[in-house]
């Protein structure tokens, strides 16, 4: 979730926050360095197990790196002072059912009790998860990191993401069903035995998951109660993203899109729904081809830009949003597909 904010920053609070981060970082570097040196001396340290497939390695490194990025984003100044007010959490209350709103309010209440402490916890929890996943090797440490990724992800998905705005007019354009849910799914896949990755059933499940995502995206975009047929909501949403602090290279197309949609909201939404539904059918009912794969990559990239605005801009982005995770999943899928599978997507040339 992105929010452009201009409220004053509490300098004293930020000073304490960053001093504490520095102390924690020094401790982590010191003790972590000792562990790494010890393992190197014992010839036990390895980034990835030698028998891991390239697809699994890519998912391990991608998931771990995204958690590390999320931890750094959590340390942004505005996250310390405005996270629950005009920042990332307060907008989640709009249009939510009573039960979901209660969960978000509970999270906001707990955060407001000790915002500096909670922000430190969130920052280093995510950095820790990412570090252990990437550097843990095929040991219990990586499994601990993956299980922590599942638990922390589900905790964040509720009060931190309002369940991906699924119950409050959500859309793939805003990142529904929630980026952190993809972190949970990725960790769950990595917890499977590596032998499962070579199963044809595993590949078929991966295809079905991609198709189900686009079916959900089409449903959310088409559901009348979500309001995406209205020029006010559709164009206003793009306009709000364009106004985020960002290079004009990113914002100019968003302004152009908002102006085009305000004139013809119905055909634009019909087109978006049609594209999402087509992708769902291609993945669920057909046999994905090279063209299907590239089309999906193109749509994912376009919506990651024109809807989700890359997730990290504006000073209040907590993660790169769902588009980054789906692109990672598509790369992993292309690496899983056997080279001899004529009906399936061919591995893209690097």
N, C-alpha and C positions, 0 to 999 in steps of 0.2 A: 504494500500500500504506500502511495506517495502523497505527500501533502506539502505544498509550498507555504512556509510560515515565515513571519517577520517579527515575532515577538522578541524582546530583549533577552539575552542569555545571562544567567546568574553566574557571574565570574567566579565567586568563591566556591560554589558547588562544583563547577567544572574543574577548578584547581585541585580540590580534594579528590575528585574522581580520577583525574589523570595521574596524580601522584600515586594513588592506590594502584592504578593500572601498571605504573612503572615498577612499583615494588613487587607486584604479582609476577610481572613479566621477568624481572630479574631472578626471582625464585624459580620460576618455571625453566628459564634458560639454564640456571645453575644445576638444579637437580635433574632436569631432562638431559642436559649435556653429559652428566655423570652416567646416567643409564645408557645413553647411546654409546659412549666410549667403552663402557663395560661390555656391552654386547658386541661391539666391534672387536674387542680384544679376545672375546670368546668365539669369534667367527660365527655368531648366530644372527647377526643383524642383516636383514634383507628387506627391501622395500616391498616386493611382491614375491610370492612363492613361485618357484620355477615351473610348477605344473599348472599354474593358473592360465586360463585362456586370455587372449588379448581383449576380448569383449568384457570379461569380468574385471580385468585390470583397469580398463577405461572407466567403468562404472565406479570402481573403488576410488580411483584418483579424482574423478569428477565429483562424486558425492562429498568426499573429504574436503576438496578444494572449495566447494560451495559453502560448506559449514564454516570453513575458515573465513571466507569472505563475509558471511553473515555475522560472524563475531566481530569483525572489524567494522562493519556497518553499524552494529549495535553501539559502538563506542563513539559515534558521531555526537557533536555537542548538543544538537537539538533533541537527541534521544534521551539525554539526561534530564533536560528541563521541561520538555513539552510532550513527552510520549503519551501521556494519558489525557491531555487536555485538547489542544487543537491539532495534535499530531496523529499518531497511527491508530490509537484505540478508540477515541471518541467518535470518529466517523462511522465505526462499525456498528454503532447502535441504531443508525437510521434504518427504519423499515424492518427491524428484526422482530420475530415472534417473541412473546414474553419470556419463554424459557431460555432462548438463546441470548436475549438481552440481559437476563439475570446472570448468565454465565460470564458475559463480557463485563458487566458491572462489577461482579465479584473480583475478576482479574484486575480491573482498574482500581478498586478499593485496596486490594492487597499491595499493588504496586505503589500507590500513593503513600502507604505507611512508611516505606523506606525506599524511595526511588533510586537513590544512589547505590544502595546495597543490591537491589534487584537488578539494576543495570550491570553492575559488576558480575553478578551471578550469570546473567544471560550472556554477557560478552565472553566470559571465560568458559562457560559450559559449551558454547558453540565452537570456540577455538579448540577446546579440549577434545570434543567429539571429532572434529575434522582431523586433528593431529593424530589421534589414535587410529582412526580409520585408515589414513594414508600410511602411517609408519608402523602400525601394529603388526604387520606380517600376518601369516596364517597361524596366529596364536589366539589364546583366549582374550588377549587385550583388544584385538580387532573385534572380536565377537561382543565384548563388553561395550566397545564404542558403537557398534551397530545396534545393540539392544537399547543403549542409551539414546541413540538417534530415534528409534521408534518411540520410546517413552516421552522424550522431550518434544518430539515432533507432534505427537497427539496432544500434549499439554498446550503447545503453542497454537495448534489448529483451532482449539475451542476459544478460550479467552483472548488469544493473540490475533486470530484471523477471523473470528466470528463464523467458524466453520466454512470458510471460503466464500462467504456471502451467498451460499446456496439457498438460503431462506429469505433473502432480502433483495431480490432483483439482481442476482449475480449474472455473470456472463464470462465466457472465456476471455473476452476483451479486458476484463478487470482481473483475470487470473483464477476464476473459479474452476475447479473446486478447492482451490487453495494450494499454493506452492509447497507448503510444508507437508501436505499429504503425499506429494510425490517423493519427498525425502523419506517418509515412512515406508512407502512402497519399495523404493530403491534399497533401503536397508534390509527390508524383509526378503527381497530377492537375493541379496548378498549373503544372507544367513542360510540359504539353501546350500546343500552340498555341491561342490563344483561339478560333480558328475551329472547333476540334474540339468546343467546348462547344455549338455550334448543331446538331450532328449528332444525328439520331434514335438512332443506334447508341450515342452517348455516354450518352443518357438511359436506354437499355435496360441498358447496363452498370452504371449507377448503381443502377437498380432491382435488378439481379441481385446486386450487392454487398450491398445492404441485406438481401435475402432470404437470401443465404449466411450473413451474420452471425447471423441468428436461427435458421437451420438448425444452425449450429455451436453456438449457445447451447442449443438443445434437446438436441442430442447430448451435450454435456458435462454437462447437468443430469440426463439420463436414464441415462448410462453407470454401471452398478452399481459398478464399481471406484472411481469418484470419491466415493462415500459419501453422496450427497445424499438418499438414501432413509432415512438414519438420523436419528432425532430428535436424537441426540447431536451430529452434525456440523452439521446445518441450524440447530437452535436455538442451539447454542453459538456458531456463527458470528455470528448476529444479536445475541446477548447481548454478544459481544466488541465489536461495533461500537457497541452502545448505551452501553457503559461508557467510550467515548472522551470526553475533555473536550469538551463541546459543550452548547449550550442545551437545556433540557428539551423544548422544542418539537420538536427533532429526535430526541432519545433516547427519549421516552415511547412513540411508536409502535413503535420497535424493540423495546423491552421487551415491549410487548403482543404483537407478532408472534412473538417468541421463546417466550413462554408458550403461545401458541396452537399453534405448530408442535410443541412438545415433546409435546403430547397426541395430535396426529394428523399425524404426518410424512408418511405415505403419500398421503393425499388432497391435502395441500398441494403435495407435489412433483409429483403427477400434474397438478394445476392449472397449476403453473409451466411444466412441460414442454409441456402442451397449448397454453398461450398463446404460447410461443416458436415452436412448430411451426406454429400457425395463422398467425402473422405471416410465417413463412418461405414458406408456401404462397401467401399472399395476394400477396406481392411477386414470387415467382418464377413462379408458374403463372398468376396472374390479371393484371388490369389495375388497378393501384393507384388507388383512389378517394379522395375527400376523407375518407370514414370510415376507410379503411385508414391514411391518413396520420395522422389525429388519434389513432387507436388506438395506432399505433406510438409517437407522441410521448408518449402517456399511459403506456404500458408502460416506455418508456425512462426517463422522469422518475421513475416509481415505483421502478424497480430501481436507478436512480442514487442514490435516497435510501435505500430499504430494504435494499439490498445493499451498494452501494459507499460509502454514507454521505458522498456528495459529494466524497470523495477527499482533501480538504484539511484535515480536522479531526484533532486529536490531537497536533499538534506535529511529526509525522513524515511528513506527506503531501507527496509529491514532485510531484503533479499532481492535477487534478480528476477523474481516472480516466476510464474509457472512455465513461461516459454523456454527459459534456459534449461529446465529439467526435462521438458519434452524433447528438445533438440538433443540433449544428452542421451535420452532413451532411444531416439531414432538412430544415432550413431552406434549405440550398443547393439541395436537390432541388426543393423547392416553388417556388423562384425560377427554376429551369431549365425547368420544365414550361411549354410554350406555353399561353397563356390559352385558346386555341381547342380544346385537347385534351380532348374530352368524356369519354374513358375514363380519363384520368389525374387525379391529385390536383389540385384547384384550389388556387390560392395562398391561404393563410389570411389573413383580414382582420387588419390591424394595429390 
